[in-house]
Each structure stands twice: as C-alpha cells, then as structure tokens.
Amino acid sequence: MTASIWVTEADSLTNPDDIDATTLWVILDETCVWETPLTEASSPDPFRLARRARNGPLWGPFITVEVVVRLVGAGSDSHLLRAADQMIWRSM
C-alpha cells in the first residue's frame, strides 16, 4: 500500500512553517494496524501539506480503514487527526 495524505487549511491560507505531519496509522481492525513515518511529497498548493508513505501492507482494494496522522507543531506540540471510513481504492 502507498498512502498519500493532505492536510489542508480550512480557510485556504498558507500552512505555518512549523507544522508537520510525521506519523501515519492505517487501521483495518484491532489486529491489523500499519504504523509508518511520513515523508515529504510535492503539493501544488501552499495551503496543503502533502506527505506520503510507501511499502505498506496489501489490503483491499475496496475496503474502508481508519486513518490517523500525527501533526507536530512549534514547541513539540503534537495532535492526532483522524479520518474514519477512508476507502482503499487500489492494492499492488
């Protein structure tokens, strides 16, 4: 599995430089969790933080998972952002 994530400012303003997405969890169920660091990916928009993860498990396609991303800000503040019911469209 390859995962691409975008964290987008709700008001379409530029993301602060001190915000980063560092870790991804893709959760199929309580026994199947993929935890991985995120790497930079190109973003066409200054208000969209783009990150990517590669070499994940072969789940799906056409199943839903829960996705959790760790956001890290200034002063090492950390927050978890959750997106439920995300579709896995392809599996290679």
C-alpha positions in Angstrom: 0.0 0.0 0.0 1.0 3.6 -0.7 -0.7 6.3 1.2 -0.9 10.0 0.2 -2.2 12.4 2.7 -3.1 16.1 2.5 -3.7 18.4 5.5 -5.5 21.5 4.2 -6.1 24.8 5.9 -9.8 25.3 6.2 -9.5 28.9 5.1 -7.0 28.2 2.3 -4.3 30.2 4.0 -0.7 29.1 3.8 0.2 26.4 6.3 2.5 27.6 9.0 6.2 26.5 8.5 6.3 24.9 12.0 3.5 22.4 11.3 4.4 18.9 10.1 2.7 15.5 9.7 5.2 12.9 11.0 3.4 9.6 11.5 0.6 7.7 9.9 -1.6 4.9 11.2 -3.9 3.0 8.9 -6.2 0.8 10.9 -8.1 -2.0 9.4 -9.3 -3.5 12.7 -7.8 -4.0 16.2 -5.3 -6.7 14.9 -4.3 -5.0 11.6 -2.6 -1.6 12.0 0.1 -0.1 9.7 2.2 2.4 11.5 4.8 4.3 9.5 6.7 7.6 9.3 5.6 10.0 6.6 7.9 11.6 4.0 7.6 14.8 2.1 5.5 14.9 -1.1 5.0 17.8 -3.5 2.0 19.9 -3.2 0.6 22.2 -5.8 -1.0 24.5 -3.2 0.7 26.5 -0.4 -2.3 25.8 1.9 -1.9 22.0 1.5 0.6 19.9 3.5 1.4 16.8 1.4 3.0 13.7 2.8 3.5 10.1 1.6 4.1 6.6 3.0 5.2 3.6 1.0 5.7 -0.2 1.3 2.6 -0.8 3.4 0.5 -4.0 3.6 -1.5 -5.4 0.8 -5.1 -4.7 2.0 -8.0 -4.2 -0.3 -9.0 -2.9 -2.7 -12.4 -1.6 -1.9 -12.3 -1.8 1.8 -12.6 1.1 4.3 -10.0 1.9 7.0 -9.5 4.5 9.7 -6.5 6.9 9.1 -4.8 8.7 11.9 -2.0 11.3 11.3 0.3 12.9 14.0 0.7 16.6 13.5 3.6 18.2 15.2 3.9 22.0 15.7 6.1 24.5 17.4 7.4 23.5 20.9 6.9 19.8 20.1 3.1 20.2 20.5 1.5 17.1 19.0 -2.1 16.4 17.9 -3.8 13.4 16.2 -6.0 14.0 13.2 -8.5 11.2 12.5 -10.3 10.4 9.2 -12.8 7.4 9.5 -14.1 5.3 6.7 -11.4 6.0 4.1 -11.6 3.8 1.0 -8.6 1.9 -0.2 -9.1 2.1 -3.9 -6.1 0.1 -5.2 -3.7 -2.6 -3.9 -0.5 -3.5 -5.6 
